Amino acid sequence: MSGRSLLTHNSNLRSRTHPARLADSARRALALLADGRIRVDITAEYGLAEVDTAVERLRTGRAHGKSVLRVRR
């Protein structure tokens, strides 16, 4: 909405080719998140007992935004 864009990368490939760079990127991203400079909009939250529902919604394309699976409280 504010004209910003996000560039992503393949972290699996980066972990095998440049693990230190991936670790640095992760640290910087988590710091931005912790400082409140970026946010992740969570649109669905599931308990562990609902994992089948969560996976089904992802598989069928009915999940929009970010989904979180709570594995403990």
Biopython code that builds the backbone (N, CA, C, O; Angstrom):
import numpy as np
from Bio.PDB.StructureBuilder import StructureBuilder

atoms = [
    (1, "MET", "N", (0.807, -1.193, 0.000)),
    (1, "MET", "CA", (0.000, 0.000, 0.000)),
    (1, "MET", "C", (0.856, 1.265, 0.000)),
    (1, "MET", "O", (0.414, 2.318, -0.461)),
    (2, "SER", "N", (2.064, 1.162, 0.511)),
    (2, "SER", "CA", (2.906, 2.361, 0.596)),
    (2, "SER", "C", (3.961, 2.402, -0.500)),
    (2, "SER", "O", (4.898, 3.197, -0.428)),
    (3, "GLY", "N", (3.817, 1.558, -1.509)),
    (3, "GLY", "CA", (4.763, 1.571, -2.620)),
    (3, "GLY", "C", (6.065, 0.848, -2.338)),
    (3, "GLY", "O", (7.042, 1.030, -3.065)),
    (4, "ARG", "N", (6.098, 0.043, -1.313)),
    (4, "ARG", "CA", (7.307, -0.705, -0.984)),
    (4, "ARG", "C", (7.250, -2.081, -1.624)),
    (4, "ARG", "O", (6.172, -2.610, -1.893)),
    (5, "SER", "N", (8.395, -2.641, -1.861)),
    (5, "SER", "CA", (8.442, -3.999, -2.401)),
    (5, "SER", "C", (9.412, -4.831, -1.574)),
    (5, "SER", "O", (10.221, -4.310, -0.805)),
    (6, "LEU", "N", (9.305, -6.117, -1.755)),
    (6, "LEU", "CA", (10.130, -7.048, -0.999)),
    (6, "LEU", "C", (10.779, -8.012, -1.963)),
    (6, "LEU", "O", (10.102, -8.588, -2.814)),
    (7, "LEU", "N", (12.059, -8.194, -1.845)),
    (7, "LEU", "CA", (12.804, -9.148, -2.656)),
    (7, "LEU", "C", (13.129, -10.346, -1.782)),
    (7, "LEU", "O", (13.662, -10.187, -0.684)),
    (8, "THR", "N", (12.815, -11.537, -2.256)),
    (8, "THR", "CA", (13.082, -12.741, -1.475)),
    (8, "THR", "C", (14.187, -13.554, -2.135)),
    (8, "THR", "O", (14.587, -13.281, -3.267)),
    (9, "HIS", "N", (14.663, -14.540, -1.423)),
    (9, "HIS", "CA", (15.687, -15.428, -1.969)),
    (9, "HIS", "C", (15.417, -16.852, -1.502)),
    (9, "HIS", "O", (14.626, -17.078, -0.586)),
    (10, "ASN", "N", (16.068, -17.785, -2.126)),
    (10, "ASN", "CA", (15.907, -19.197, -1.786)),
    (10, "ASN", "C", (16.824, -19.505, -0.607)),
    (10, "ASN", "O", (18.034, -19.657, -0.777)),
    (11, "SER", "N", (16.249, -19.597, 0.580)),
    (11, "SER", "CA", (17.086, -19.809, 1.770)),
    (11, "SER", "C", (17.677, -21.209, 1.826)),
    (11, "SER", "O", (18.721, -21.411, 2.446)),
    (12, "ASN", "N", (17.029, -22.177, 1.192)),
    (12, "ASN", "CA", (17.600, -23.525, 1.157)),
    (12, "ASN", "C", (18.911, -23.521, 0.368)),
    (12, "ASN", "O", (19.912, -24.078, 0.818)),
    (13, "LEU", "N", (18.901, -22.902, -0.787)),
    (13, "LEU", "CA", (20.124, -22.800, -1.583)),
    (13, "LEU", "C", (21.170, -21.960, -0.846)),
    (13, "LEU", "O", (22.346, -22.322, -0.807)),
    (14, "ARG", "N", (20.740, -20.847, -0.268)),
    (14, "ARG", "CA", (21.672, -19.967, 0.450)),
    (14, "ARG", "C", (22.301, -20.696, 1.627)),
    (14, "ARG", "O", (23.472, -20.472, 1.931)),
    (15, "SER", "N", (21.545, -21.565, 2.298)),
    (15, "SER", "CA", (22.098, -22.281, 3.452)),
    (15, "SER", "C", (23.219, -23.230, 3.037)),
    (15, "SER", "O", (24.124, -23.511, 3.823)),
    (16, "ARG", "N", (23.156, -23.720, 1.809)),
    (16, "ARG", "CA", (24.201, -24.640, 1.338)),
    (16, "ARG", "C", (25.379, -23.903, 0.707)),
    (16, "ARG", "O", (26.507, -24.395, 0.744)),
    (17, "THR", "N", (25.128, -22.736, 0.133)),
    (17, "THR", "CA", (26.203, -22.032, -0.568)),
    (17, "THR", "C", (26.854, -20.935, 0.271)),
    (17, "THR", "O", (28.062, -20.718, 0.172)),
    (18, "HIS", "N", (26.069, -20.245, 1.093)),
    (18, "HIS", "CA", (26.582, -19.129, 1.904)),
    (18, "HIS", "C", (25.903, -19.122, 3.280)),
    (18, "HIS", "O", (25.139, -18.204, 3.578)),
    (19, "PRO", "N", (26.166, -20.120, 4.115)),
    (19, "PRO", "CA", (25.460, -20.205, 5.402)),
    (19, "PRO", "C", (25.687, -18.994, 6.306)),
    (19, "PRO", "O", (24.771, -18.595, 7.026)),
    (20, "ALA", "N", (26.854, -18.412, 6.289)),
    (20, "ALA", "CA", (27.112, -17.245, 7.146)),
    (20, "ALA", "C", (26.282, -16.054, 6.688)),
    (20, "ALA", "O", (25.775, -15.300, 7.519)),
    (21, "ARG", "N", (26.136, -15.873, 5.384)),
    (21, "ARG", "CA", (25.311, -14.781, 4.866)),
    (21, "ARG", "C", (23.841, -14.993, 5.216)),
    (21, "ARG", "O", (23.130, -14.040, 5.538)),
    (22, "LEU", "N", (23.388, -16.245, 5.152)),
    (22, "LEU", "CA", (22.010, -16.529, 5.529)),
    (22, "LEU", "C", (21.791, -16.224, 7.008)),
    (22, "LEU", "O", (20.782, -15.622, 7.373)),
    (23, "ALA", "N", (22.715, -16.628, 7.849)),
    (23, "ALA", "CA", (22.602, -16.361, 9.283)),
    (23, "ALA", "C", (22.559, -14.861, 9.551)),
    (23, "ALA", "O", (21.777, -14.404, 10.385)),
    (24, "ASP", "N", (23.383, -14.098, 8.859)),
    (24, "ASP", "CA", (23.399, -12.645, 9.019)),
    (24, "ASP", "C", (22.073, -12.037, 8.574)),
    (24, "ASP", "O", (21.528, -11.165, 9.251)),
    (25, "SER", "N", (21.561, -12.492, 7.450)),
    (25, "SER", "CA", (20.272, -11.992, 6.967)),
    (25, "SER", "C", (19.158, -12.298, 7.966)),
    (25, "SER", "O", (18.306, -11.451, 8.233)),
    (26, "ALA", "N", (19.167, -13.504, 8.512)),
    (26, "ALA", "CA", (18.148, -13.887, 9.489)),
    (26, "ALA", "C", (18.243, -13.024, 10.738)),
    (26, "ALA", "O", (17.221, -12.580, 11.260)),
    (27, "ARG", "N", (19.450, -12.782, 11.220)),
    (27, "ARG", "CA", (19.632, -11.923, 12.398)),
    (27, "ARG", "C", (19.094, -10.523, 12.141)),
    (27, "ARG", "O", (18.399, -9.957, 12.985)),
    (28, "ARG", "N", (19.415, -9.960, 10.968)),
    (28, "ARG", "CA", (18.944, -8.607, 10.648)),
    (28, "ARG", "C", (17.429, -8.556, 10.515)),
    (28, "ARG", "O", (16.797, -7.607, 10.979)),
    (29, "ALA", "N", (16.839, -9.573, 9.884)),
    (29, "ALA", "CA", (15.382, -9.611, 9.724)),
    (29, "ALA", "C", (14.691, -9.734, 11.079)),
    (29, "ALA", "O", (13.701, -9.049, 11.336)),
    (30, "LEU", "N", (15.204, -10.599, 11.942)),
    (30, "LEU", "CA", (14.611, -10.762, 13.270)),
    (30, "LEU", "C", (14.759, -9.497, 14.112)),
    (30, "LEU", "O", (13.876, -9.180, 14.909)),
    (31, "ALA", "N", (15.861, -8.774, 13.945)),
    (31, "ALA", "CA", (16.045, -7.513, 14.661)),
    (31, "ALA", "C", (15.015, -6.481, 14.196)),
    (31, "ALA", "O", (14.465, -5.748, 15.019)),
    (32, "LEU", "N", (14.750, -6.416, 12.895)),
    (32, "LEU", "CA", (13.731, -5.500, 12.375)),
    (32, "LEU", "C", (12.357, -5.854, 12.937)),
    (32, "LEU", "O", (11.574, -4.973, 13.291)),
    (33, "LEU", "N", (12.081, -7.124, 13.013)),
    (33, "LEU", "CA", (10.811, -7.592, 13.562)),
    (33, "LEU", "C", (10.715, -7.239, 15.048)),
    (33, "LEU", "O", (9.687, -6.741, 15.507)),
    (34, "ALA", "N", (11.775, -7.495, 15.786)),
    (34, "ALA", "CA", (11.786, -7.208, 17.228)),
    (34, "ALA", "C", (11.653, -5.716, 17.509)),
    (34, "ALA", "O", (11.027, -5.323, 18.494)),
    (35, "ASP", "N", (12.242, -4.876, 16.644)),
    (35, "ASP", "CA", (12.172, -3.420, 16.805)),
    (35, "ASP", "C", (10.842, -2.840, 16.360)),
    (35, "ASP", "O", (10.578, -1.658, 16.578)),
    (36, "GLY", "N", (10.000, -3.657, 15.739)),
    (36, "GLY", "CA", (8.716, -3.171, 15.255)),
    (36, "GLY", "C", (8.798, -2.422, 13.942)),
    (36, "GLY", "O", (7.834, -1.768, 13.545)),
    (37, "ARG", "N", (9.930, -2.503, 13.258)),
    (37, "ARG", "CA", (10.092, -1.790, 11.982)),
    (37, "ARG", "C", (9.414, -2.525, 10.836)),
    (37, "ARG", "O", (9.083, -1.920, 9.816)),
    (38, "ILE", "N", (9.207, -3.823, 11.000)),
    (38, "ILE", "CA", (8.416, -4.602, 10.050)),
    (38, "ILE", "C", (7.440, -5.440, 10.847)),
    (38, "ILE", "O", (7.642, -5.673, 12.039)),
    (39, "ARG", "N", (6.382, -5.894, 10.195)),
    (39, "ARG", "CA", (5.436, -6.747, 10.893)),
    (39, "ARG", "C", (4.993, -7.864, 9.962)),
    (39, "ARG", "O", (5.057, -7.742, 8.738)),
    (40, "VAL", "N", (4.554, -8.930, 10.558)),
    (40, "VAL", "CA", (4.013, -10.069, 9.834)),
    (40, "VAL", "C", (2.531, -10.134, 10.187)),
    (40, "VAL", "O", (2.167, -10.290, 11.352)),
    (41, "ASP", "N", (1.689, -10.014, 9.179)),
    (41, "ASP", "CA", (0.250, -10.098, 9.411)),
    (41, "ASP", "C", (-0.175, -11.558, 9.418)),
    (41, "ASP", "O", (-0.094, -12.245, 8.400)),
    (42, "ILE", "N", (-0.618, -12.013, 10.548)),
    (42, "ILE", "CA", (-1.084, -13.389, 10.708)),
    (42, "ILE", "C", (-2.591, -13.390, 10.522)),
    (42, "ILE", "O", (-3.321, -12.718, 11.251)),
    (43, "THR", "N", (-3.047, -14.152, 9.536)),
    (43, "THR", "CA", (-4.481, -14.177, 9.233)),
    (43, "THR", "C", (-5.175, -15.423, 9.759)),
    (43, "THR", "O", (-6.405, -15.466, 9.798)),
    (44, "ALA", "N", (-4.417, -16.440, 10.165)),
    (44, "ALA", "CA", (-5.019, -17.657, 10.721)),
    (44, "ALA", "C", (-4.059, -18.262, 11.728)),
    (44, "ALA", "O", (-2.843, -18.256, 11.540)),
    (45, "GLU", "N", (-4.631, -18.783, 12.796)),
    (45, "GLU", "CA", (-3.836, -19.414, 13.843)),
    (45, "GLU", "C", (-4.503, -20.738, 14.203)),
    (45, "GLU", "O", (-5.715, -20.796, 14.412)),
    (46, "TYR", "N", (-3.703, -21.796, 14.274)),
    (46, "TYR", "CA", (-4.228, -23.134, 14.537)),
    (46, "TYR", "C", (-3.498, -23.755, 15.718)),
    (46, "TYR", "O", (-2.304, -23.527, 15.914)),
    (47, "GLY", "N", (-4.224, -24.540, 16.499)),
    (47, "GLY", "CA", (-3.617, -25.347, 17.534)),
    (47, "GLY", "C", (-3.115, -26.641, 16.904)),
    (47, "GLY", "O", (-3.491, -26.978, 15.781)),
    (48, "LEU", "N", (-2.284, -27.346, 17.612)),
    (48, "LEU", "CA", (-1.708, -28.577, 17.084)),
    (48, "LEU", "C", (-2.792, -29.588, 16.698)),
    (48, "LEU", "O", (-2.622, -30.345, 15.742)),
    (49, "ALA", "N", (-3.885, -29.604, 17.425)),
    (49, "ALA", "CA", (-4.980, -30.525, 17.108)),
    (49, "ALA", "C", (-5.655, -30.185, 15.784)),
    (49, "ALA", "O", (-6.379, -31.010, 15.227)),
    (50, "GLU", "N", (-5.420, -28.967, 15.274)),
    (50, "GLU", "CA", (-6.034, -28.518, 14.019)),
    (50, "GLU", "C", (-5.081, -28.603, 12.830)),
    (50, "GLU", "O", (-5.355, -28.014, 11.784)),
    (51, "VAL", "N", (-3.980, -29.316, 12.964)),
    (51, "VAL", "CA", (-2.979, -29.361, 11.911)),
    (51, "VAL", "C", (-3.563, -29.881, 10.592)),
    (51, "VAL", "O", (-3.190, -29.397, 9.524)),
    (52, "ASP", "N", (-4.465, -30.851, 10.653)),
    (52, "ASP", "CA", (-5.068, -31.365, 9.419)),
    (52, "ASP", "C", (-5.837, -30.278, 8.679)),
    (52, "ASP", "O", (-5.758, -30.176, 7.455)),
    (53, "THR", "N", (-6.574, -29.476, 9.420)),
    (53, "THR", "CA", (-7.326, -28.369, 8.819)),
    (53, "THR", "C", (-6.376, -27.356, 8.199)),
    (53, "THR", "O", (-6.596, -26.895, 7.079)),
    (54, "ALA", "N", (-5.330, -27.013, 8.922)),
    (54, "ALA", "CA", (-4.364, -26.035, 8.421)),
    (54, "ALA", "C", (-3.714, -26.505, 7.127)),
    (54, "ALA", "O", (-3.610, -25.744, 6.166)),
    (55, "VAL", "N", (-3.281, -27.744, 7.104)),
    (55, "VAL", "CA", (-2.624, -28.290, 5.915)),
    (55, "VAL", "C", (-3.606, -28.355, 4.752)),
    (55, "VAL", "O", (-3.239, -28.046, 3.618)),
    (56, "GLU", "N", (-4.822, -28.744, 5.012)),
    (56, "GLU", "CA", (-5.838, -28.816, 3.956)),
    (56, "GLU", "C", (-6.117, -27.443, 3.353)),
    (56, "GLU", "O", (-6.257, -27.317, 2.137)),
    (57, "ARG", "N", (-6.197, -26.433, 4.177)),
    (57, "ARG", "CA", (-6.421, -25.072, 3.662)),
    (57, "ARG", "C", (-5.237, -24.589, 2.841)),
    (57, "ARG", "O", (-5.423, -23.916, 1.827)),
    (58, "LEU", "N", (-4.039, -24.916, 3.256)),
    (58, "LEU", "CA", (-2.863, -24.571, 2.457)),
    (58, "LEU", "C", (-2.860, -25.333, 1.132)),
    (58, "LEU", "O", (-2.595, -24.758, 0.076)),
    (59, "ARG", "N", (-3.156, -26.629, 1.197)),
    (59, "ARG", "CA", (-3.131, -27.482, 0.011)),
    (59, "ARG", "C", (-4.156, -27.045, -1.031)),
    (59, "ARG", "O", (-3.880, -27.091, -2.229)),
    (60, "THR", "N", (-5.318, -26.628, -0.586)),
    (60, "THR", "CA", (-6.386, -26.269, -1.513)),
    (60, "THR", "C", (-6.387, -24.798, -1.900)),
    (60, "THR", "O", (-7.236, -24.364, -2.680)),
    (61, "GLY", "N", (-5.450, -24.029, -1.368)),
    (61, "GLY", "CA", (-5.373, -22.611, -1.725)),
    (61, "GLY", "C", (-6.381, -21.742, -0.995)),
    (61, "GLY", "O", (-6.603, -20.595, -1.381)),
    (62, "ARG", "N", (-6.995, -22.276, 0.059)),
    (62, "ARG", "CA", (-7.962, -21.484, 0.820)),
    (62, "ARG", "C", (-7.320, -20.690, 1.944)),
    (62, "ARG", "O", (-8.009, -19.953, 2.649)),
    (63, "ALA", "N", (-6.028, -20.825, 2.122)),
    (63, "ALA", "CA", (-5.311, -20.049, 3.143)),
    (63, "ALA", "C", (-4.806, -18.764, 2.495)),
    (63, "ALA", "O", (-4.140, -18.804, 1.460)),
    (64, "HIS", "N", (-5.122, -17.645, 3.096)),
    (64, "HIS", "CA", (-4.667, -16.350, 2.596)),
    (64, "HIS", "C", (-3.854, -15.678, 3.687)),
    (64, "HIS", "O", (-4.226, -15.728, 4.859)),
    (65, "GLY", "N", (-2.750, -15.053, 3.315)),
    (65, "GLY", "CA", (-1.894, -14.426, 4.310)),
    (65, "GLY", "C", (-1.032, -15.465, 5.003)),
    (65, "GLY", "O", (-0.743, -16.523, 4.444)),
    (66, "LYS", "N", (-0.632, -15.161, 6.202)),
    (66, "LYS", "CA", (0.255, -16.036, 6.967)),
    (66, "LYS", "C", (-0.539, -16.848, 7.981)),
    (66, "LYS", "O", (-1.403, -16.320, 8.681)),
    (67, "SER", "N", (-0.236, -18.123, 8.046)),
    (67, "SER", "CA", (-0.863, -19.020, 9.016)),
    (67, "SER", "C", (0.179, -19.460, 10.031)),
    (67, "SER", "O", (1.343, -19.679, 9.694)),
    (68, "VAL", "N", (-0.255, -19.585, 11.280)),
    (68, "VAL", "CA", (0.631, -20.007, 12.356)),
    (68, "VAL", "C", (0.066, -21.264, 12.989)),
    (68, "VAL", "O", (-1.132, -21.356, 13.258)),
    (69, "LEU", "N", (0.931, -22.222, 13.222)),
    (69, "LEU", "CA", (0.549, -23.443, 13.926)),
    (69, "LEU", "C", (1.179, -23.375, 15.320)),
    (69, "LEU", "O", (2.403, -23.388, 15.453)),
    (70, "ARG", "N", (0.342, -23.302, 16.354)),
    (70, "ARG", "CA", (0.831, -23.250, 17.739)),
    (70, "ARG", "C", (1.139, -24.683, 18.181)),
    (70, "ARG", "O", (0.250, -25.535, 18.176)),
    (71, "VAL", "N", (2.375, -24.950, 18.557)),
    (71, "VAL", "CA", (2.746, -26.280, 19.002)),
    (71, "VAL", "C", (2.802, -26.374, 20.523)),
    (71, "VAL", "O", (2.818, -27.481, 21.061)),
    (72, "ARG", "N", (2.832, -25.277, 21.212)),
    (72, "ARG", "CA", (2.715, -25.239, 22.664)),
    (72, "ARG", "C", (2.415, -23.820, 23.074)),
    (72, "ARG", "O", (2.620, -22.882, 22.304)),
    (73, "ARG", "N", (1.940, -23.668, 24.261)),
    (73, "ARG", "CA", (1.569, -22.342, 24.754)),
    (73, "ARG", "C", (2.413, -21.948, 25.917)),
    (73, "ARG", "O", (2.240, -20.859, 26.464)),
]
sb = StructureBuilder()
sb.init_structure("model")
sb.init_model(0)
sb.init_chain("A")
sb.init_seg("    ")
for serial, (resi, resn, name, xyz) in enumerate(atoms, 1):
    if name == "N":
        sb.init_residue(resn, " ", resi, " ")
    sb.init_atom(name, np.array(xyz, "f"), 0.0, 1.0, " ", f" {name:<3s}", serial, name[0])
structure = sb.get_structure()
